[in-house]
Structure formats: C-alpha cells, structure tokens
Amino acid sequence: MESRHVSRVISASPHTVYEVAANIDTLPKWASGLAHSEVTRDGDLLWVDSPMGRVSLRFVAPNEFGILDHDVTLPSGVTVTNPLRVLAHPNGAEVIFTVRQLDLSDDEFDRDATTVGEDLDRLRSLVEDDNRARRS
C-alpha cells in the first residue's frame, strides 16, 4: 500500500484554516471528493452523499493541534481512516491530507490524489476569499 501526502499552503492562520475545515457545514463547499450535499448529523456521526454513495463520517474531537483525522464508512461497510492536518507555515498554514492506495489501481490512486488536491484548492479559496472579505 502506498501513501501520498497532498498539501496546500493557505494565507491564513492555522487557527482560521482549522475552524473553516472543521466546520461541518462548509464540507460541501470544498470537499467534493467527500460531500455532495448537506451533512446530516446523528450525534457525532455524520452522513453525506458522496461520489461513493451515502457514507458516514466521524471526525476526531475538536482539538488545539490542527488534527482533523476522520473515518469514512463506505456503503460496503469498509471504514477508511483519513489523516488530515493543519500545520503552521511561514506563509500562514499548510493543510496536509494523506491519501492511501488501499485497494485502488494506480490510476484510481492518482485520480484520488488529484481530487484531494482540487478539494484543498477549494478550501484555500474559501478561507482566503473570506479573509479578504473581512479586511474590506
């Protein structure tokens, strides 16, 4: 199994990036590889319509360390753990998502990593656009 770290630098504080990424209501705005519609809450379990079908999500508890790891339980019942971190960076924050190959072909793995990169680009735009709007 191969892993690939996909990251983006965002011109905002790690706290700001974490707050946006941890806000479940923003998921459909930036995480297209995961959520296509509003998130339904059932306690700490979340349900979303994804490209893989209806999946459940469970994030780690809110924390001060920028950790947004989450388990995704697929329609098949298989649970995949997804490491996601927000770190301090000289230009603001860096978001790092670890993509794991698991049972994917090399082409599927490449597509997954590309999708994650596009999702992180949308997160960057969401955070930076919001920061610009606040300063105006």
Stockholm file with secondary structure:
# STOCKHOLM 1.0

chainA/1-136         MESRHVSRVISASPHTVYEVAANIDTLPKWASGLAHSEVTRDGDLLWVDSPMGRVSLRFVAPNEFGILDHDVTLPSGVTVTNPLRVLAHPNGAEVIFTVRQLDLSDDEFDRDATTVGEDLDRLRSLVEDDNRARRS
#=GR chainA/1-136 SS CCEEEEEEEESSCHHHHHHHHHCGGGHHHHCTTTCSSCCEEETTEEEEEETTEEEEEEECCCCSSCBCCEEEECTTSCEEEECEEEEEETTEEEEEEEEECTTCCHHHHHHHHHHHHHHHHHHHHHHHHHHHHHHC
#=GC SS_cons         CCEEEEEEEESSCHHHHHHHHHCGGGHHHHCTTTCSSCCEEETTEEEEEETTEEEEEEECCCCSSCBCCEEEECTTSCEEEECEEEEEETTEEEEEEEEECTTCCHHHHHHHHHHHHHHHHHHHHHHHHHHHHHHC
//
